[in-house]
Amino acid sequence: MRCVIYRQGSGEAREVDCGQAADAGRAVLENLRDLAGEEFGWVRLDAPSERDMDRLTAGLGLHPLAVEDAVQAHQRPKWERYGQLLAVALKTLWYLPAEVEVETGEMMVFLGPRFVVTVRHGGADPAAEAARRLAADPTTLRFGPAAVLHAVLDVVVDAYGEAAGKVRGELTGLERCVFSSSRDDVTEEIYSLKREVLEFRDAVQPLVPVVRELFDGPHARWPEEFLPYLRDVADHLHRTDTEVRSLDELLNSVLDAQLARVGTWQNDDMRRISAWAAILAVPTMVAGVYGMNFQHMPELGWAYGYPLTVGGMALLSGLLYRAFRRSGWL
């Protein structure tokens, strides 16, 4: 548990000494109760237990249902308002190039009049980058706790865009394999990437209406000068959502192209097999006729009957081979 006290006017920040883990909740609540006029606190929790959340629930007035969502961490992106408290759930996302996987986590943001509580689950920590951006541009802290919400959303949406760019690079590599002259079967890789894109889409698409309603809905309560910052996040999110949709559609096309190429390879193989079978059928037929061992058969007494027959078989096989080569079967 970490807690930072910010001053809206000057942008100054001081970190609260939470002491031992058992006393962290009490130390945080004491500092939040002693806030000055232009101060607000940001409490950061990483995968807290119910006991950790219970210490803050009563002191900050967090709704039990929202606390339950934060602890369980299996929520779709959404926002809920409980009186003066705003609870926002969103998915964090990062890309692992080595495993070609999209990993997701969850972030819960509780926004009160003079405090912000963020609860993180998963490997990515948007709160750390959000804190760095607030320190680099403290002027946004004049908006109070809303500045923290904007910073967290901005970091999460930027991570979406970065992951979409990496997935696009993987897809481009698969496209080159599909349309190359080699016969590499990348069907499994395409399907695996499509599954990751579906997980990506499940994180991004539900957040689009949430951000729209949160910033421009009838229950929005933001200062007029703060709206451009929020619209910027919404624009970046919309752009990423469009990119993810296009990736999903393009993967369908690439998968169809790969399956069509596999069918073409199979047809080519069948034509080659059929051509060689036809070529071998000629000497097989001739040898079969002369292998019936009848006593009275033409040319059996010729001195040059054997080489003539073998030469005829070779000539007919060569003519068939040439015909199949010219037609593209071999």
N, C-alpha and C positions, 0 to 999 in steps of 0.2 A: 504494500500500500504506500502510495506517495501522495503528497498534498502540496500544492503550490498556491500561494496567495498573490494575486495580481492587483495592482492599483490601476484603475481605468484611466485616470487622467495622465499620469506620467508613464505608464507601461512598466513600472517597476515590478519585480517578481522576487519573492522570497520563499524558500522551501521550508516546510514545517518539519521539525525533528519528530518523527513518529515514535522514536524509542523502540522498545521491544514490540514484537508482533502482537502480544496479548494486549498491550496498551495503545496500539496504533489507532484504533477506532476512537477511543476516548480522547487522545491528543488531537485528532483531527476535529472532532466535534467541539472541543474547547476553543480551538483557533477559529473555527467558523462562527462560533457564538460571539467572539470578540472582534469581529471584522469592523473596520472603520467605515466611514460613509461611502467612499468610492472603491472599496475593496470587494473582491469576490474570490472564492476558492475553487480550485480544480483538484478533485480527488481521483486518482488513477488506481484501478484494481486489475490484477491479472488473474483470471480464472478463480475468483473467490468462492469460498464455501458458503453454505447457508448461514453458518455462524458468523462469518465475516460480514455478510450483508445485514444480518440482524442488528449488528452494532450500529449501523448507519441508518437503518430503516426508521426507527423511532425518532432519532435526533434530527433527521432531515425531512421527515414526512414522506418517505418514498412509499408508493402504493404497493401492497403485498403482491398483487398480480404482476406488476412491472418487475418487482424484485425476483419473483419466481421465473419470469422470462430471462432475466439476466443470469441467473444461476444455471438454469438448464441449458441455455445456449443452443436451442434448436428452433429458431424463429425465422420466418421469412421477413424481408425488409418491410418495416411498417413504422407508423408513429401513432402514439396515443397521448391524449391530454387528460391529466388527472388534476383538475383545479388549476393551480398555478404551476404544476409540474408537467413538463413535456418529456416523454420517453420516446426515443428513436432507436430502432434496431436496424442494423445494416450488416451486410456480409463484407468481410475483408477477403482479399484475393491476392495471390502471388503465383508466379510461374517458375517451375523447376526445369530448366533446359536439359539437365542430364537425364532426368526420368521422363521428359516430355509430358509433364503433368501440371494441371492447374489445381492448386491447393486453396481451400477456402477456410476462413475462420469467421468469427462474429464479433461485432462491437455493439455495445449498448450504451447509449448516451442519455443521462438524466439531466435535464436542464431546469434549474430552479431560479428564483429571482436573484439569488446571490451566490449560487454555487453550481458547479458542474461535476457530475460523477460519470466516469467512463469505465466500463467493464469490458475487458478483452478476453477472448478465447481464440486460441490458434497461434501459429508461429509469427504472423505479421503483427507489428505493433504500430498502428497509425498514430497513436497518442505521442510517441516519442518524436516523430517527424513533425507532428502538429505543434508540439511545444517548441521545437527548433524554429519553425516558421514564425510563430508568435514572438519569439525572442528576436528574430531578425527584422520583423516589422511590427513593433509594439503599438503603432498607431491604431491598428485594428482593435486593440483591447479597449478602446473607448466605447465599443458596443457591448461590453460586459460579457456575461456568460455566452451570449450568442456568438461571440468571436471564436470561442473554443469549438462550438458546434460547426461553424463554417470551416475552421482549420481542419478538423477531423474529416468532415465530408470531402474537403478539397484533396486531402492526402489519399483518401480511399478511392476517389474517382480518378485521380492521377495514376494510382496503381492499376486501376482497370485499364486505362489507356496504354500504359507500359506493357502490361500482360498481353493486350490485344495485338500490339506491334510484334511481340515475340511469337505469338501464335501465327500471325500472318507470315513471318519468316519460315516457320516450320511448314506451313501450307505451301509456300512457294517452292520449298525443296521437294515436297511430295509431288507437286505438279510437274517439276522437271523430271522426276523419276518416271512418272506415268507416261509422259510424252517423249521420253528418250527412246533411242534405238535398242536399248537393252531390254531384256525380258525379266526384269525384277518385279516380283509380285509384292506390292506394298499395300495390299488390301487390309491387312491387319493393322498396319500403321495408320492408315486413313481412318479406319473405324475407331481406333484408340484415340486419335486426335479429335474426332467428332464427339466422342463421349466427353472429352475434356471441355470442348466448346459448349456442349449442353450444360455442363456444370457451371461454366462461365456465364452462360445466358441466364441460368436460374438465379445467379447473384445480381446481375445487372438489370434485367428487364423489370422485375418487381420494384426496384428502387426508383425507376423513372416516375411513375405516378405518385409515389410517396414524396419525392422531392418537389414535384409540381404542386401537390396539395399543401405541403409543408410551407412552401414559400409564397404561393399565390392563391391558396385556398381561402375560403371564407373565415377560417379560424386563425389565419396568419396574424401575428402581432409583432411586426418588425418595424424598426425605424425606417423612414423613407430612404435615408442615405445608406442604409445597410443592404437594400434590395439589389443594387448592382453586383455586389459580391455574391449574393445567392444566385442571381441569374447566371453569373459566370459559371458557377458549379453546375447548374442545371444544363447549360449549353454543352459543357464538356461531357457530362453524363449522356446527353442525347447523342452526341457524336460517337461516343464509345458504344452505345446501344446499337446505333446504325452499323458500326463496324462489326460487332458481334453477329448481327443478323446476316450481314453479307458473308462473313466467314462460314456461318452455318450453311447458307445456300450454296456457297462455292464448294464446300466439302461434299455436299450431295452430288454436285456436278462432277467433281473429281472422282468420287466413288463410282458413279455411273460409268465414267470414262474408263476407269480401271477394270470394271467388270466387263465392259465391252471389249477391251484389249485382251482380257483373259479368254473371252469367247473367240476372238480372232486368232489367238495363239492356238487354241484347240482346233479350230477349223484348219489352220495351216498344217498342224500335225496330222490331222486326218487325211488331208490331201496328199501329204508326203507318203504316209503309209499306204494310201490307195494307189499312188503312182508306182511305188516299189512293188506292191502286190501285183499290179498289172504287168510290170516288167518281168517279174519272176514267173508269172503265169505262162508266158510263151515257152521258155525251155521246159517248164514242168509239163505242159501239154504234149510237146514233141517227145520228151523222154517217156511220158506215160504211154504214148501210142506205140513206140518202139520197144517198150518193156513188156508188152503183152505176150511175147514168146510164141506167137503163131509160126508155123513152119513155112507157109507160103505168104510172105510179105514182100512188097516191092523194095528194091534197092538193098535187100539183105546180102546179096551176093556181090555187090559192087566193091571194087578195091578201094575206091575213094568215098564210099557211102558215109563212113564215120566222120571224117573231117568235113565233108560237105554238110552233114546234118548239124554238127557243132558250129560251123561257120554260119549256117542259116539262123540258128538260134541266137548267136551273138549279134548278127546283123539286125534281126528283128528287135532284139532287146535294145540295141543302140538307137534304132529309129524311134522306139517308144521313149527312151530316155531323152532324146533330143526334142521330141514333141512336148513332153512334160516340162522340160526346162524352158522352152519357148512360151509355154502357156503360164509359167510362173508356179507350177505345182512343185517343182524341185529347185 
